[in-house]
Amino acid sequence: MAKSEVNEWLEQDKLTLLEAWARDGLTEKQIATNMGICEKTLYNWKNDNLQILQALKKGKEVVDFEVENALLKRALGYDYEEKTYENGILKKTITKHVSPDTTAQIFWLKNRKPKEWRDKVVYEGEVKTNGVINDLVEALNNVKKNK
């Protein structure tokens, strides 16, 4: 029975539907529900059928590119036109500016250049400590010396 069900989903129109669901942002659990199967079955079908895996991947890639572009646009700032209508007639057009967003910039840089923009600084070699930590390190060193 499962083999005939999977064959149905290998038809082009069904693969297109899978791609569209992935593009629309549905989770794999939601997609499996829409298909009338459990999530585990979908994972098995993806492992056994390259066409299903590629359709889901292709759909997700489209949205990922759109989100990346939107994040970049927000990080850099942009201009847009705002139009005002009165009784269906265009009265004025104003160009407005959205300033660059520092949160979007930070997010972009931390993910694209993690070595340069990570929060935690990692020092090669010597470990630097202070205050209470120094006292603990000293106490541990004394314990080791007394053994």
Wavefront OBJ file of the C-alpha trace (Angstrom):
o trace
v 0.000 0.000 0.000
v 2.753 2.488 0.897
v 4.481 1.932 -2.445
v 1.400 2.955 -4.424
v 0.952 6.024 -2.216
v 4.519 7.174 -2.761
v 4.191 6.629 -6.515
v 1.225 9.012 -6.516
v 3.446 11.713 -4.985
v 6.141 11.159 -7.618
v 3.840 12.505 -10.350
v 4.833 15.983 -11.565
v 1.697 17.787 -10.368
v 2.100 16.313 -6.865
v 5.798 17.227 -6.760
v 4.835 20.781 -7.736
v 2.328 20.802 -4.889
v 5.012 19.660 -2.414
v 7.313 22.416 -3.670
v 4.552 25.010 -3.256
v 3.789 23.904 0.305
v 7.488 24.169 1.188
v 7.686 27.593 -0.494
v 4.662 28.744 1.517
v 6.559 27.961 4.713
v 4.754 24.820 5.853
v 6.733 22.589 8.190
v 7.424 19.026 7.152
v 4.916 17.874 9.758
v 2.245 20.087 8.133
v 3.222 18.857 4.676
v 2.949 15.228 5.830
v -0.489 15.964 7.283
v -1.566 17.535 3.970
v -0.317 14.413 2.196
v -2.289 12.166 4.543
v 0.801 10.456 5.972
v 2.757 10.692 9.214
v 5.929 12.756 9.457
v 8.124 9.647 9.796
v 6.739 8.313 6.515
v 7.624 11.599 4.806
v 11.204 11.322 6.110
v 11.402 7.763 4.789
v 10.023 8.834 1.407
v 12.584 11.670 1.231
v 15.384 9.169 1.907
v 14.088 6.726 -0.712
v 12.935 9.164 -3.424
v 15.211 11.901 -4.667
v 12.316 13.646 -6.482
v 10.426 14.283 -3.222
v 13.574 15.484 -1.458
v 14.414 17.861 -4.328
v 10.869 19.260 -4.561
v 10.845 20.144 -0.849
v 14.383 21.541 -0.994
v 13.637 23.642 -4.077
v 10.531 25.141 -2.469
v 12.421 26.069 0.696
v 15.309 27.633 -1.253
v 12.993 30.144 -2.940
v 11.737 31.447 0.411
v 15.242 31.419 1.915
v 16.470 33.670 -0.917
v 13.524 36.032 -0.429
v 14.174 36.284 3.321
v 17.907 36.823 2.766
v 17.140 39.626 0.323
v 14.633 41.214 2.725
v 17.143 41.034 5.596
v 19.853 42.624 3.466
v 17.474 45.335 2.296
v 16.500 46.086 5.917
v 20.155 46.080 7.025
v 21.156 48.594 4.342
v 18.030 50.758 4.382
v 15.873 51.593 1.392
v 13.541 54.144 -0.208
v 9.933 53.583 -1.202
v 7.104 55.632 -2.649
v 3.937 56.324 -0.710
v 0.969 57.316 -2.851
v -2.104 59.161 -1.580
v -5.413 58.764 -3.405
v -8.616 60.788 -3.063
v -11.779 59.438 -4.698
v -9.642 57.078 -6.740
v -7.432 59.908 -8.058
v -3.718 60.077 -7.257
v -3.156 63.278 -5.257
v 0.499 63.022 -4.284
v 3.488 60.748 -4.258
v 6.075 60.992 -1.505
v 9.403 59.192 -1.441
v 10.135 57.920 2.065
v 13.323 56.469 3.469
v 13.679 53.541 5.860
v 16.961 53.860 7.755
v 19.345 50.937 8.006
v 18.497 48.628 10.906
v 21.409 47.887 13.252
v 19.821 44.674 14.528
v 19.594 43.337 10.974
v 23.205 44.424 10.378
v 24.429 42.650 13.526
v 22.483 39.497 12.668
v 23.863 39.504 9.134
v 27.465 40.041 10.237
v 27.379 37.490 13.057
v 26.154 34.838 10.642
v 28.197 35.793 7.594
v 31.459 36.667 9.401
v 31.318 34.811 12.737
v 35.069 34.976 13.455
v 35.083 38.763 13.288
v 31.649 39.442 14.832
v 31.005 36.822 17.518
v 30.132 37.997 21.031
v 32.563 35.672 22.788
v 36.214 36.482 22.208
v 38.406 33.395 22.202
v 42.054 33.954 23.027
v 44.638 31.520 21.719
v 46.919 30.262 24.477
v 46.799 32.076 27.810
v 43.556 32.076 29.783
v 42.845 35.386 31.528
v 40.924 35.358 34.817
v 40.060 37.892 37.501
v 38.573 38.370 40.970
v 36.878 35.325 42.462
v 38.077 33.173 39.595
v 41.696 34.047 40.442
v 41.082 33.023 44.063
v 39.598 29.681 42.971
v 42.481 29.000 40.589
v 44.985 29.822 43.335
v 43.175 27.558 45.830
v 43.181 24.686 43.335
v 46.881 25.196 42.647
v 47.577 25.083 46.430
v 45.622 21.821 46.738
v 47.680 20.313 43.931
v 50.970 21.442 45.589
v 49.991 19.939 48.955
v 49.354 16.458 47.481
l 1 2 3 4 5 6 7 8 9 10 11 12 13 14 15 16 17 18 19 20 21 22 23 24 25 26 27 28 29 30 31 32 33 34 35 36 37 38 39 40 41 42 43 44 45 46 47 48 49 50 51 52 53 54 55 56 57 58 59 60 61 62 63 64 65 66 67 68 69 70 71 72 73 74 75 76 77 78 79 80 81 82 83 84 85 86 87 88 89 90 91 92 93 94 95 96 97 98 99 100 101 102 103 104 105 106 107 108 109 110 111 112 113 114 115 116 117 118 119 120 121 122 123 124 125 126 127 128 129 130 131 132 133 134 135 136 137 138 139 140 141 142 143 144 145 146 147
